[in-house]
Structure formats: structure tokens, C-alpha cells
Amino acid sequence: MTDPVADWHRLAATTVLLDGFHALKHALRFGAEVPVAVTADRTAALALADELAPDVRDALAALLTEVPHGTYTSLVPRPHPTAVAALAVRPSRESHLARLARTPRTAPVVVLDNPRNLGNAGAVIRLAAGLGATGVVTTGTVDPWHPTVVRGGAGLHFATAVERLTVGELPPGPLFALDPEGDDLRGVKLPDDAVLAFGSERAGLSPELRARADHLLSLPMRPQVSSYNLATSVAMTLYHWSAGFAAPL
Ligand SMILES: C[S@@+](CC[C@H](N)C(=O)[O-])C[C@H]1O[C@@H](n2cnc3c(N)ncnc32)[C@H](O)[C@@H]1O
């Protein structure tokens, strides 16, 4: 019999923390490799699975080991209301780079140019997963697999290709950069192979990304409003792509 706590300590530094029932549920649905999962209340966790995730109930039952509540809280930075936590293997960068580079593409790639807010980055990954984007690329210093980003993404990093690249390494495809000074998005058909770039919360698009952009597009916004939140901007743009011209999910 393996010891889940010993496994946890052995693996924690090289794996991704799945914080809470929903993150674990999503990660399993999208094929994550999960070597260890613990809960302080296995009965409650499996009851949640019966109610919300019967498709992964058996996988959860096989994975989840009950540990004392104090042990659970000692393993995670912030206890989650569902008292479930797991560690997942981070998918290889090579496999993501191959997915991002593959053409023809059936759904856009989202680029966050030097995002600063980890919660925003997580929300964007959740959006990209929900709308079937090919991937989310970040530029700059933030690791898009940072635990706070993974928490914000609700375990949906495993449903899309998430990587950090430089502006010079962005995937192929026409680059549409979103900026309040651009042409109105509503007049434009976004192609499936689009690369959709969004600027940083503080400074907007970097000069490097602006220089590489094929088109500058704006979201409808009345005068006197300066800008939208980053994740909101991604939502509006991906929705515009999906509503008009994408194949059904
Ligand atoms: C919070 S905004 C950045 C605001 C920043 N102070 C600036 O000067 O651009 C973050 C990003 O969301 C996108 N964005 C926000 N509002 C937008 C709008 N009305 N039209 C197009 N893009 C927008 C842009 O990509 C922008 O760089």
C-alpha cells in the first residue's frame, strides 16, 4: 500500500496542485495524469461526484485517499471548502508547442502579452477551455502554470495548450491585437487560425507585439470608459469568433 502523504511530499515540487473538487474533476475530464489525490472527507467528495460529476466518479473513487483534516490542511497553502486536493503531472512543453504550431487550425490561440494579474490569467484559461480555443500563450515573466493561475483556471489548463513564449516565438497565423484604438471588431470576421493578442492590465500592448500585429481591433465601448478588464476583453472577442463563424463545440 502506498502512502499518499509520502507521495505528495515526493511529487509536490515537480507537479501541479489541483486545489478543490472542481479542479480535480476538470483535470480528470481532460486527461490529466494524477498520481495522488487526498480528501479530508471521502464520503462528501464522492457524494459531490455523484451529484456533479458521475462521468469521473469511478476515477475519483479509485484515486481519493482520506487523510485526517490536519494532514490535508498541512499539504495545501489554503484549505478549499471541498477539502479535496491532488497533484497532476504538467503536460510536456514539447507537446504543447506542437499543438500550438499545427496548421490548419480550427480555433484561435489567445495571447496575453505580459499579464500581471494571476487571477485574470486563470479566468482567461477557463474561457479558452470553455470556448475551445487551441491554446493560451503568455509573454513576460508570469508562469501561466503558477498555482494561483491554476486555481483561477479551475483545473482547465488540461483542456487547452498553455505555455509561455516570447513575442518572437508566437504561433503562426494572422495576429489580431486588441486595443481601444483599433478598428471595430464587429465589422471583422475572425478566422479559425487567428492569433488573438491582448495587452497587459497596466500598460496595454507592448511595442513589440504592436509591431508584429497584422490588425488592430477595438471592442465596442462608449466614450469616457477607458478600457475593459483583460479577461472580459478576451471573453468578448472569443465570443465574437464563436458566435459568428465557428463550428459547433
Ligand atoms: C485593462 S486593458 C489595458 C489598459 C491599459 N491601460 C491600456 O492603456 O491599454 C487590458 C487589455 O484588454 C484589451 N482591451 C480592453 N479594453 C479594450 C477595448 N475597448 N478594445 C480593445 N481591447 C481592449 C486590450 O488588449 C488591453 O491591452
The ligand as an SDF file (V2000), in Angstrom:
LIG
                    3D

 27 29  0  0  0  0  0  0  0  0999 V2000
   -7.1330   46.6470  -18.8550 C   0  0  0  0  0  0  0  0  0  0  0  0
   -6.7590   46.7270  -20.5280 S   0  0  0  0  0  0  0  0  0  0  0  0
   -5.2890   47.7080  -20.5800 C   0  0  0  0  0  0  0  0  0  0  0  0
   -5.4940   49.1180  -20.2780 C   0  0  0  0  0  0  0  0  0  0  0  0
   -4.2400   49.9020  -20.4660 C   0  0  0  0  0  0  0  0  0  0  0  0
   -4.1830   50.9770  -19.5120 N   0  0  0  0  0  0  0  0  0  0  0  0
   -4.0970   50.4490  -21.8900 C   0  0  0  0  0  0  0  0  0  0  0  0
   -3.6290   51.5540  -21.9930 O   0  0  0  0  0  0  0  0  0  0  0  0
   -4.3960   49.7820  -22.8670 O   0  0  0  0  0  0  0  0  0  0  0  0
   -6.0820   45.1630  -20.9420 C   0  0  0  0  0  0  0  0  0  0  0  0
   -6.2340   44.7790  -22.3720 C   0  0  0  0  0  0  0  0  0  0  0  0
   -7.6010   44.4820  -22.6450 O   0  0  0  0  0  0  0  0  0  0  0  0
   -7.8900   44.7770  -24.0010 C   0  0  0  0  0  0  0  0  0  0  0  0
   -8.9370   45.8150  -24.0440 N   0  0  0  0  0  0  0  0  0  0  0  0
   -9.5420   46.4150  -23.0090 C   0  0  0  0  0  0  0  0  0  0  0  0
  -10.4960   47.2580  -23.4430 N   0  0  0  0  0  0  0  0  0  0  0  0
  -10.4820   47.1770  -24.7960 C   0  0  0  0  0  0  0  0  0  0  0  0
  -11.2450   47.7910  -25.8390 C   0  0  0  0  0  0  0  0  0  0  0  0
  -12.2190   48.6570  -25.6080 N   0  0  0  0  0  0  0  0  0  0  0  0
  -10.9570   47.4570  -27.1160 N   0  0  0  0  0  0  0  0  0  0  0  0
   -9.9900   46.5610  -27.3950 C   0  0  0  0  0  0  0  0  0  0  0  0
   -9.2410   45.9510  -26.4600 N   0  0  0  0  0  0  0  0  0  0  0  0
   -9.4920   46.2550  -25.1820 C   0  0  0  0  0  0  0  0  0  0  0  0
   -6.6080   45.2770  -24.6350 C   0  0  0  0  0  0  0  0  0  0  0  0
   -5.9300   44.2260  -25.2620 O   0  0  0  0  0  0  0  0  0  0  0  0
   -5.8730   45.8090  -23.4250 C   0  0  0  0  0  0  0  0  0  0  0  0
   -4.4900   45.8880  -23.6640 O   0  0  0  0  0  0  0  0  0  0  0  0
  1  2  1  0
  2  3  1  0
  2 10  1  0
  3  4  1  0
  4  5  1  0
  5  6  1  0
  5  7  1  0
  7  8  2  0
  7  9  1  0
 10 11  1  0
 11 12  1  0
 11 26  1  0
 12 13  1  0
 13 14  1  0
 13 24  1  0
 14 15  1  0
 14 23  1  0
 15 16  2  0
 16 17  1  0
 17 18  1  0
 17 23  2  0
 18 19  1  0
 18 20  2  0
 20 21  1  0
 21 22  2  0
 22 23  1  0
 24 25  1  0
 24 26  1  0
 26 27  1  0
M  CHG  2   2   1   9  -1
M  END
$$$$
